[in-house]
Amino acid sequence: MAPDVAYFNSVDFRDRDRKEVAQMEQVNIMGRITAHPDVMVGKPTIRGMRITVEQLLKAMANGITTDQLLDDYPDLEKEDIRAALLYASQLVDEERVYAVGSN
C-alpha cells in the first residue's frame, strides 16, 4: 500500500505545482495589460501600445482570428491576446447580476 500513497502524494504535489505555475503565468500575462491616462483615454491597452483590450475582444467577437490579428498588428504577440482574454474573464468573474424590481 505504501507505493499507492506515495503515488497519490506525488500526483497531489504535481497538481499543486501546476496551479502555482498557472497563477504565475496569469501574473506574467496580466503584466501585459496597462492603463495610462495619456494612452487611449486611459482604457486598458496592450503593453502601453495604442491597441486596446476592447479592440482585440471586438475583433475576435467578429470572427477575426488570432493569426489575422498578429498579421494586422506586427508588434502584437500571442501572449498579448491571451492577456486580453484573461483580463476580460477576470472582469466577468467579478461581475454580479441582481434582479431589480417587483414581480
Residue pairs with C-beta under 8 A, 6 or more apart in sequence:
26 86
29 79
29 82
29 83
29 86
30 83
30 86
30 87
30 90
31 83
32 46
32 47
32 79
32 80
32 83
33 44
33 45
33 46
33 53
33 83
33 84
33 87
34 44
34 45
34 46
34 47
34 48
35 42
35 43
35 44
35 45
36 42
36 45
36 48
39 45
39 48
39 49
39 50
40 50
40 52
43 52
43 53
43 54
44 52
44 53
44 54
44 87
45 51
45 52
45 53
46 52
46 53
46 56
46 76
46 80
46 83
46 84
47 80
49 75
49 76
51 73
51 75
51 76
51 80
53 84
53 87
53 88
56 69
56 80
56 81
56 84
57 84
57 85
57 88
59 69
60 66
60 69
60 81
64 72
66 78
66 81
69 76
69 81
70 76
70 77
70 78
70 81
